[in-house]
Structure formats: structure tokens, C-alpha cells
Amino acid sequence: MILNKIFKNTLLLLAACLVLSACATKKEVATEAIKGQMQGDVYTGTDSVEYLADGVPDRVFFATNESILTTASRETLRAQAAWLRKNSSINVVLEGHADERGTREYNLALGERRANSAKDYLMTYGISSDRISVLSYGKERPVDSGSNPLAWSKNRRSVTVKAN
């Protein structure tokens, strides 16, 4: 009787361990897929990027609650500045965006800071402020409607579009 109870408890414990290890393995696989497209909490993939011109990406990405440009963002903006110098008749709008977290007002202000950060950087490379407008959409225009770290990372961006 006691041996039977020990045997049942051991089987129950073993089954619980198997279930928990299966969940941990599944979570790890999902996390690896996300890590492949992110550096820290900044998106590094290309599936949501379009192009301002041939070989010149139209957007830069930001860390959570940040408007500081990453190294990759500065490289993209240098390419945009070079293209804009060659195409001096083109004006652009820098659209600032945020992820879904936070209030509407906070995200509108954050989007504006992000777009202004990109504008300031373009200006250091000789692009006149008269050619650059800034517009914030906050969290109103997500590129990815998911509610997870990868989607949020894609939505924290500044997009350079040709002005009409």
C-alpha cells in the first residue's frame, strides 16, 4: 500500500516534469525566432521596410520609450541624406510612430521626438530644415498589429516619405 502510494506520487511528479519541460522547450523556440530579428529590443529585420529610393531604406527603428538613434538608424539616415543631396528638389515628411503601449498623448509626443531626432540627424548631413516636415502618428498607424515584442519593435519607428 505504501509502495503503491510512492509509485503513484513518483509517476505524478515525472508527468509534471515532462509537461513543464515541453512548455519550456516550446517557448525557447519561439524566442529564438524573435531574437533573429531583434537586437536588444530594436527591430533589425527587413520584412516591414520599404525603400525611399533604390537601396535607401525609408525607416529607422527605436528602442522602447527612446528617441535616440541607434547605429543602424544613423547608417540609414546617412544614406537618406546622400540621396536627398543628389535630389535637391525633393522634400520629405518624417513620420514618427510608437507601439501600442502608453497613452495616446504620450505616444504622439514620443513619435514627434523620434521624427525630430531623424530630422536633426539629416540636417547635420546638409539637408535644409525647409525640406523636412515632421508629423507624429503616435500609435495610430502600426505596421504590425500584433501585441508582442516583435510587433512593438517594428512599430517604434520614423518613416521618411516624399512630400506631395
Secondary structure, 3 states (H helix, E strand, C coil): CHHHHHHHHHHHHHHHHHHHHHHHHHHHHHHHHHHCCEECCEECCCCCCCEEECCEECEEECCCCCCCCCHHHHHHHHHHHHHHHHCCCCCEEEEEECCCCCCHHHHHHHHHHHHHHHHHHHHHCCCCHHHEEEEEEECCCCCCCCCCHHHHHHHCEEEEEECC
